[in-house]
């Protein structure tokens, strides 16, 4: 190495002020028509939204078709591009089951955690399997150690003698929630001599080999003075074994249709009421009551987000909805329909507020709609994001589209909270549309990533992009609702397509009618360790990678090739200078 250059590189630069230089890598994983991995003489017919773990492995549900057969069959594949393994498929010996018991139909409801734990539900066939009795089971584990957790006909923990898992009806049950550390939750339907339609469903939570009952219909509902649970839905769970859910109460005693629904959260044997229809609404004037209960959001810290209708004193159609976050210090009101928004303009109010998510960093993501004299349809919707005590507008319809030329505006921003995904490190991926000069119906949909370090949005993908020789094509941003799994992934037990390293697993539709699964990796040039900043740790790696002009660089040095000429020289060093952020 040139000694003069080496001396120069020993000096850590001050923070640079140049333009940011993000790098988006798009890796193909699987495409319709490809051979079905691990299944001879077969081809892929359809794939669902892929899931992704912290190491970048994907889990892909799909359908394959064997050569010469007229019908397709279910399968589940795991791995990285060029190295996918069949985890389960129709006709395969079922994991942790007697010899000859096979997966005999759908392999569905997949989930995968940040730590790589996989879960799925499967139909079974073979010796000892009876249709409608024990032909469905839940399987959980790392890819090389998948085990059966529950099966129809089993006796689950913490129930009375003679009670077993019933598969009739099967809707919703044996579907796994899995959190970042492999905590599993599952909904089961029960049958037995002491089971009736008031106590026949429950939730179990824990590690794979130690599941415990945390909720059951018919049990006393905490905080209600003796009312009993009638049903539950929209369940979430986190690493700490906490859950959050909406539930209804049995209509009896003091319970009627004005107070029979609410939200509860907590741990085994320690559930607590968060809110209940008919109770005083937190942070609002006396006599303003919750009316109904909407689905809750849950994060790793146990915080609960919810939006809800209102009724009572002074409530009108103009102010009948609000948004809250419940944490260790109580319930905090974030906003109410009808609130003034002076920072947007005089006489501007909230016409709508809701659909919240909460990240592990306690950041809240929700939509608003504005109303008032300066507001038009083209600029009414916005998305708010930030700390739960002070989220701020981050994108708005009609505003300039970030990183695009002047004259290009945002559209359909209000769908971000329902279509987007957050990870535990504060990044967001979501689709919107754009309008303006030279934008056509063929290239108006953009998939964005918000970088939490730079606090700005960057385009990942755009319709019309040519990817592996195919044109990415959807008609509207809402069509991407099934392209990747949204919400907060591992923070709430729901399937995740965005991991904590900003890798996104996504299903892309193409103009020729085919589709494929890809992984996008968003990195900053100069960020060798992938922690979303460019700091002294990256500077050390830069010195190791420095080659001088015309000499190829070594392993893991791609982040320093700013001018993409396959060396790391003074030109790249100047790019590094401009991109330094310091630790964040």
C-alpha positions in Angstrom: 0.0 0.0 0.0 1.2 3.5 -0.7 2.6 4.8 2.7 1.5 8.3 2.1 -2.1 7.2 1.6 -1.8 5.0 4.6 -0.8 7.9 6.8 -3.8 9.9 5.5 -6.2 7.1 6.4 -5.0 7.0 10.0 -6.8 10.4 10.5 -10.5 9.9 11.3 -12.5 12.6 9.4 -14.9 15.0 11.0 -18.6 14.7 10.2 -19.2 15.2 6.5 -21.9 17.3 5.0 -22.2 15.7 1.6 -25.2 14.0 0.1 -26.2 10.6 1.5 -25.4 7.6 -0.7 -27.6 4.6 0.0 -27.2 1.3 -1.8 -30.0 -1.1 -2.5 -29.2 -4.7 -3.4 -32.0 -6.9 -4.8 -31.3 -10.6 -4.6 -33.6 -13.1 -6.5 -34.7 -16.0 -4.4 -37.4 -17.9 -6.2 -39.6 -17.3 -9.3 -42.7 -19.0 -10.7 -41.7 -21.7 -13.1 -38.4 -22.4 -11.2 -37.8 -26.0 -10.1 -39.3 -26.5 -6.7 -36.3 -26.8 -4.4 -35.8 -30.2 -2.9 -38.7 -31.8 -4.9 -37.6 -33.6 -8.0 -39.5 -33.1 -11.3 -41.6 -30.2 -10.1 -42.0 -26.5 -10.6 -43.2 -23.5 -8.6 -46.7 -22.4 -9.4 -47.3 -19.7 -6.7 -45.5 -18.1 -3.7 -46.9 -16.2 -0.8 -45.2 -13.2 1.0 -41.8 -14.3 2.3 -40.7 -14.1 5.9 -37.2 -13.3 7.0 -35.0 -13.9 10.1 -32.1 -11.9 11.5 -29.6 -13.8 9.4 -31.4 -13.1 6.2 -32.9 -16.5 5.7 -36.3 -16.5 4.1 -39.3 -18.7 4.7 -41.6 -19.0 1.6 -45.0 -20.7 1.5 -46.1 -21.8 -1.9 -47.6 -24.2 -4.3 -45.7 -26.6 -6.6 -46.8 -28.9 -9.4 -45.1 -32.3 -10.2 -44.5 -33.0 -13.8 -47.5 -34.7 -15.4 -49.9 -34.1 -12.5 -52.9 -31.9 -13.0 -53.0 -30.3 -9.6 -50.7 -28.3 -7.4 -49.6 -29.1 -3.8 -48.5 -27.1 -0.8 -44.9 -26.6 0.4 -42.7 -24.5 2.6 -39.1 -23.5 1.8 -36.3 -22.0 3.9 -32.8 -20.6 3.2 -31.1 -18.0 1.0 -30.9 -17.4 -2.7 -29.4 -20.4 -4.5 -29.7 -22.6 -1.3 -33.3 -23.2 -0.4 -34.4 -26.4 1.4 -37.9 -27.9 1.5 -39.0 -27.7 5.1 -42.4 -29.3 4.6 -44.5 -30.3 1.6 -47.5 -32.4 0.7 -46.3 -36.1 0.8 -43.2 -35.5 2.9 -42.6 -37.5 6.1 -43.9 -35.2 8.9 -41.4 -34.0 11.4 -41.5 -35.6 14.9 -44.3 -38.0 13.9 -44.3 -41.8 13.5 -42.9 -43.3 10.3 -45.4 -43.1 7.5 -47.3 -40.1 8.8 -46.9 -37.5 6.1 -47.9 -33.9 5.5 -51.1 -34.6 3.7 -52.5 -31.4 2.4 -52.0 -27.7 3.3 -48.8 -26.5 5.0 -49.9 -23.1 6.0 -49.9 -20.3 8.6 -46.1 -19.9 8.5 -44.2 -17.7 10.9 -40.5 -17.1 11.5 -38.8 -15.1 14.3 -35.7 -12.9 14.3 -33.8 -15.8 16.0 -34.7 -18.2 13.2 -37.4 -20.2 15.0 -40.0 -21.5 12.4 -43.6 -22.4 13.0 -46.3 -23.7 10.7 -49.6 -25.6 10.7 -50.0 -28.7 8.6 -52.6 -31.3 7.6 -51.5 -34.9 8.2 -52.2 -38.3 6.6 -51.0 -41.8 7.3 -51.2 -44.6 9.9 -53.3 -43.6 13.0 -54.5 -40.3 11.5 -58.3 -39.8 11.6 -59.9 -37.0 9.5 -61.3 -34.2 11.7 -59.8 -35.7 14.9 -56.0 -35.6 14.7 -55.2 -34.7 11.1 -53.9 -31.2 11.9 -50.9 -30.1 14.0 -48.6 -27.2 14.9 -44.9 -27.6 14.3 -42.2 -25.3 15.8 -38.4 -25.2 15.9 -35.2 -24.2 14.1 -35.1 -25.6 10.6 -33.0 -28.6 11.7 -35.1 -29.5 14.8 -38.8 -29.0 14.0 -41.1 -30.7 16.4 -44.8 -31.1 16.9 -46.1 -28.8 19.7 -49.9 -29.5 19.5 -52.0 -31.9 17.5 -55.8 -32.5 17.3 -56.8 -34.9 20.1 -53.9 -33.9 22.4 -54.6 -32.8 25.9 -53.0 -29.3 26.3 -51.5 -28.1 29.6 -53.6 -26.5 32.4 -57.1 -28.0 31.5 -59.4 -30.3 33.3 -59.1 -34.1 32.8 -60.7 -35.4 29.6 -60.3 -32.1 27.7 -58.6 -32.3 24.3 -57.9 -30.2 21.3 -60.8 -30.2 18.9 -60.4 -29.6 15.2 -64.0 -28.7 14.5 -64.3 -26.0 13.5 -60.6 -25.4 12.7 -60.7 -21.7 11.7 -57.9 -19.7 13.3 -56.5 -22.4 15.6 -53.1 -24.0 15.6 -51.7 -20.8 13.9 -48.5 -19.8 15.6 -47.4 -16.4 16.9 -43.6 -16.3 17.4 -41.6 -13.5 18.9 -38.0 -12.5 18.3 -36.7 -14.9 21.0 -38.8 -17.9 20.0 -41.7 -17.4 22.4 -44.7 -19.1 20.9 -48.5 -18.4 21.3 -51.3 -20.4 19.8 -55.1 -20.4 19.9 -56.7 -23.8 20.5 -60.4 -25.0 20.4 -61.3 -27.5 23.1 -63.7 -30.4 23.5 -64.5 -32.6 26.5 -67.1 -33.5 29.2 -66.7 -30.1 30.9 -66.4 -28.0 27.8 -69.2 -26.0 26.3 -69.6 -23.1 23.9 -68.7 -20.7 26.7 -65.3 -22.1 27.5 -64.1 -23.9 24.4 -61.3 -21.6 23.2 -58.0 -20.6 24.8 -54.5 -19.1 24.3 -51.3 -20.9 25.3 -47.9 -19.2 25.4 -44.3 -20.1 26.2 -41.3 -21.8 24.7 -41.9 -24.7 22.5 -41.5 -27.3 25.2 -43.2 -25.4 28.0 -46.6 -24.0 26.9 -49.0 -22.6 29.5 -52.6 -21.4 29.4 -52.8 -17.7 29.6 -56.4 -17.0 28.5 -59.6 -19.0 28.2 -63.2 -18.1 27.3 -65.4 -18.3 30.4 -62.6 -17.2 32.8 -63.2 -14.1 35.0 -62.2 -10.9 33.1 -59.9 -8.8 35.3 -61.0 -5.3 36.2 -64.7 -6.0 35.5 -66.0 -7.1 39.0 -66.6 -10.7 38.0 -67.7 -10.5 34.4 -66.6 -13.5 32.2 -64.8 -13.6 28.9 -67.0 -14.6 25.9 -64.5 -14.4 23.1 -61.2 -12.8 22.0 -59.5 -11.7 18.8 -56.6 -9.6 17.4 -54.2 -11.3 19.8 -50.5 -10.2 20.1 -47.6 -11.4 22.2 -44.0 -10.4 22.9 -40.6 -11.8 24.1 -41.6 -11.3 27.8 -44.6 -13.6 27.5 -47.0 -10.7 27.6 -50.1 -10.6 25.5 -52.6 -8.0 24.3 -56.0 -8.8 22.9 -59.5 -7.5 22.3 -62.2 -9.5 24.0 -66.0 -9.6 24.6 -67.8 -10.3 27.8 -70.7 -12.6 28.5 -74.0 -10.7 28.6 -75.1 -11.3 32.1 -75.4 -9.3 35.4 -74.2 -5.8 34.9 -72.9 -6.5 31.4 -74.9 -5.4 28.4 -74.2 -4.2 24.8 -73.0 -0.8 26.1 -70.0 -2.2 28.1 -69.3 -5.8 26.8 -66.0 -5.3 25.0 -62.5 -4.1 25.9 -58.8 -4.6 25.7 -56.7 -6.6 28.1 -52.9 -7.2 28.4 -50.4 -8.9 30.7 -48.8 -12.2 31.7 -49.9 -15.6 32.8 -52.1 -15.2 35.9 -51.6 -11.4 35.7 -53.9 -10.0 33.0 -55.1 -6.4 33.4 -57.9 -4.4 31.8 -56.5 -1.6 29.6 -59.8 -0.1 28.5 -63.5 -1.1 28.4 -66.4 0.2 26.4 -68.5 2.6 28.5 -65.6 3.6 30.7 -64.3 7.2 31.0 -61.9 7.8 28.1 -58.4 8.6 29.3 -57.3 12.3 28.9 -60.7 13.6 27.8 -63.4 15.6 29.7 -65.6 13.8 32.2 -68.5 12.1 30.5 -66.6 11.2 27.3 -66.7 7.4 27.1 -65.0 4.7 25.1 -67.5 3.3 22.6 -66.5 -0.2 21.5 -62.9 -1.4 21.3 -60.6 -1.5 18.3 -57.7 -4.0 17.8 -54.7 -3.2 20.0 -51.0 -2.9 19.0 -48.3 -4.3 21.3 -44.5 -3.8 21.5 -41.6 -5.5 23.2 -42.0 -3.3 26.3 -45.6 -4.2 26.8 -46.9 -0.8 25.6 -50.4 -0.9 24.0 -51.6 1.3 21.2 -55.3 1.6 20.3 -57.7 4.0 18.5 -61.3 4.0 19.5 -64.7 5.6 18.8 -66.2 7.8 21.5 -69.7 8.6 22.9 -71.0 10.7 25.7 -70.9 14.4 26.7 -70.2 16.7 23.9 -69.3 14.0 21.4 -70.3 14.7 17.8 -69.4 13.2 14.4 -66.6 15.8 14.2 -64.8 14.6 17.4 -65.9 11.0 17.9 -62.6 9.1 17.6 -59.2 9.2 19.3 -55.9 7.5 19.6 -54.0 6.4 22.8 -50.9 4.6 24.0 -51.0 2.7 27.3 -47.7 2.2 29.1 -46.2 1.8 32.6 -47.1 5.4 33.5 -50.8 5.1 32.4 -52.8 5.9 29.2 -51.7 8.9 27.1 -53.9 10.5 24.6 -52.1 11.1 21.3 -54.8 12.8 19.3 -58.5 13.2 18.8 -60.6 13.9 15.8 -61.4 17.6 15.8 -58.2 18.6 17.5 -56.6 21.8 16.0 -53.3 21.3 14.1 -51.9 24.9 14.0 -48.5 23.7 12.6 -50.3 22.6 9.4 -52.3 25.8 9.0 -54.8 28.1 10.7 -58.2 26.5 11.2 -56.9 23.1 10.3 -58.2 20.2 12.4 -58.0 16.4 12.5 -60.7 14.8 10.4 -59.5 11.3 11.3 -56.8 9.6 13.4 -56.0 6.0 14.0 -54.4 2.7 12.9 -51.4 2.7 15.2 -48.3 0.5 15.4 -45.7 0.6 18.2 -42.1 -0.5 17.7 -39.7 -2.0 20.2 -38.1 1.5 20.5 -41.5 2.9 21.6 -42.0 4.7 18.3 -45.6 5.1 17.2 -46.8 5.0 13.6 -50.3 6.2 12.7 -52.3 8.1 10.1 -54.3 11.3 10.3 -56.5 13.2 7.9 -56.7 17.0 8.0 -59.7 19.2 7.3 -60.0 23.0 7.1 -60.0 25.9 4.6 -56.5 25.2 3.1 -57.0 21.4 2.9 -57.8 19.6 -0.4 -58.2 16.0 -1.3 -54.7 16.0 -2.6 -53.0 17.0 0.7 -55.5 15.8 3.4 -53.8 12.5 4.5 -50.5 12.2 6.4 -48.5 9.7 8.4 -47.1 10.5 11.9 -44.1 8.7 13.4 -41.9 9.2 16.5 -41.7 8.7 20.2 -45.0 7.8 21.8 -45.1 11.1 23.7 -44.5 13.2 20.6 -45.0 11.6 17.1 -44.7 14.1 14.3 -45.7 14.2 10.7 -43.3 12.3 8.6 -45.0 12.1 5.1 -48.0 13.9 3.7 -50.0 13.7 0.5 -49.0 16.5 -1.9 -45.6 17.0 -0.3 -42.4 16.6 -2.5 -41.5 12.9 -2.8 -38.2 12.4 -1.0 -35.1 11.9 -3.1 -37.1 12.6 -6.3 -36.7 15.6 -8.7 -38.8 18.7 -8.1 -42.4 18.4 -9.3 -43.0 14.9 -8.0 -45.5 14.7 -5.1 -46.6 12.0 -2.7 -50.0 10.3 -2.8 -51.8 7.6 -0.8 -49.7 8.3 2.3 -52.6 7.4 4.6 -52.2 3.7 3.9 -48.7 3.5 5.4 -49.7 2.3 9.0 -51.8 -0.6 7.6 -49.5 -1.5 4.7 -46.1 -0.8 6.3 -43.7 -2.8 8.4 -41.5 -1.6 11.3 -38.5 -3.4 12.7 -37.0 -3.2 16.2 -34.3 -0.8 15.2 -36.8 1.9 14.1 -36.8 1.5 10.3 -40.1 1.4 8.3 -40.9 0.0 4.9 -44.1 1.0 3.2 -45.6 1.7 -0.2 -47.2 4.9 -1.5 -47.9 6.4 -4.9 -46.4 9.5 -6.5 -47.8 12.0 -9.0 -46.3 14.8 -11.1 -44.2 15.4 -14.1 -43.6 12.4 -16.3 -45.2 10.0 -13.7 -47.4 7.4 -15.4 -49.7 4.6 -14.2 -46.9 2.2 -15.0 -44.4 3.8 -12.6 -46.5 5.5 -9.9 -46.1 3.0 -7.0 -43.0 3.3 -4.8 -41.8 1.1 -2.0 -40.0 3.3 0.6 -37.7 2.7 3.5 -37.4 5.2 6.3 -33.9 5.2 7.7 -34.0 5.8 11.5 -30.5 7.3 11.6 -31.0 9.9 8.9 -34.7 10.3 9.7 -35.6 10.4 6.0 -37.3 8.2 3.4 -35.6 6.5 0.5 -37.0 4.6 -2.5 -36.3 0.9 -2.5 -38.4 -0.2 -5.5 -40.7 1.5 -8.1 -43.1 0.0 -10.5 -41.5 0.0 -14.0 -38.1 -1.1 -12.5 -36.5 -3.9 -14.5 -35.5 -6.6 -12.0 -33.8 -9.8 -13.3 -35.1 -8.9 -16.8 -38.8 -8.5 -15.6 -40.8 -5.3 -15.2 -42.1 -4.8 -11.7 -45.9 -4.0 -12.1 -48.8 -3.4 -9.8 -51.8 -1.1 -10.3 -51.9 0.6 -6.9 -50.0 0.8 -3.6 -52.7 -1.2 -1.9 -51.9 -4.1 -4.2 -48.7 -4.5 -2.2 -50.7 -5.5 0.9 -49.8 -9.1 0.2 -46.2 -8.6 -1.0 -44.7 -8.6 2.4 -46.0 -9.1 6.0 -46.6 -5.8 7.7 -47.0 -4.4 11.2 -44.2 -4.8 13.7 -43.0 -8.4 13.1 -41.2 -9.9 16.0 -42.2 -7.3 18.5 -45.8 -8.6 18.6 -45.5 -12.2 17.4 -46.8 -11.6 14.0 -44.9 -12.8 10.9 -42.1 -10.5 9.8 -40.8 -9.6 6.4 -38.5 -6.9 7.6 -35.6 -7.8 9.9 -33.6 -5.7 12.2 -30.8 -5.4 9.6 -33.1 -3.6 7.2 -33.4 -6.7 4.9 -36.8 -7.0 3.4 -38.3 -10.2 1.9 -40.9 -9.2 -0.7 -43.0 -10.9 -3.4 -42.9 -8.9 -6.7 -45.5 -9.2 -9.4 -44.3 -8.7 -13.0 -45.9 -7.3 -16.2 -45.9 -10.7 -17.8 -48.1 -12.2 -15.1 -45.4 -14.1 -13.3 -44.0 -13.3 -9.8 -41.0 -13.9 -7.7 -39.6 -13.6 -4.2 -36.6 -11.3 -3.6 -34.6 -9.9 -0.7 -33.7 -6.2 -0.7 -30.8 -5.0 1.4 -30.6 -1.3 2.1 -27.1 -0.1 3.2 -25.2 3.1 3.2 -21.9 3.3 1.4 -19.3 3.4 4.1 -21.4 1.4 6.6 -19.4 -1.8 6.7 -20.9 -3.2 10.0 -24.5 -2.6 8.9 -25.5 -0.5 12.0 -26.9 2.3 9.9 -24.2 4.8 10.7 -20.8 5.6 9.3 -18.4 6.0 12.2 -15.0 5.0 13.6 -15.7 1.3 13.5 -16.3 1.6 9.7 -13.2 3.8 9.4 -11.1 1.0 10.7 -12.5 -1.3 8.1 -11.9 1.3 5.4 -8.2 1.2 6.2 -8.1 -2.6 6.0 -9.9 -2.4 2.6 -7.8 0.4 1.0 -6.1 -0.9 -2.1 -5.3 2.1 -4.2 -6.5 2.6 -7.8 -6.9 -0.4 -10.1 -6.3 -3.0 -7.5 -9.2 -5.3 -6.5 -10.4 -5.2 -2.9 -10.8 -8.0 -0.4 -13.8 -9.7 1.2 -16.6 -7.5 2.7 -15.2 -4.3 1.2 -18.1 -3.6 -1.2 -19.4 -0.8 1.1 -16.3 1.3 0.4 -16.4 1.2 -3.4 -18.2 4.5 -3.8 -17.5 4.9 -7.5 -18.2 1.2 -8.3 -14.8 0.7 -10.1 -13.9 -2.4 -8.0 -11.1 -0.8 -6.0 -10.9 1.3 -2.9 -8.9 4.4 -3.5 -8.8 8.1 -2.7 -11.9 8.7 -4.7 -13.7 6.3 -2.4 -12.0 7.8 0.6 -13.5 11.2 -0.3 -16.9 9.6 -0.6 -16.4 8.2 2.9 -15.5 11.6 4.2 -18.8 13.1 2.9 -20.9 10.3 4.4 -19.6 10.2 8.0 -22.4 10.5 10.5 -20.6 9.4 13.7 -22.2 6.8 16.0 -26.0 7.0 16.3 
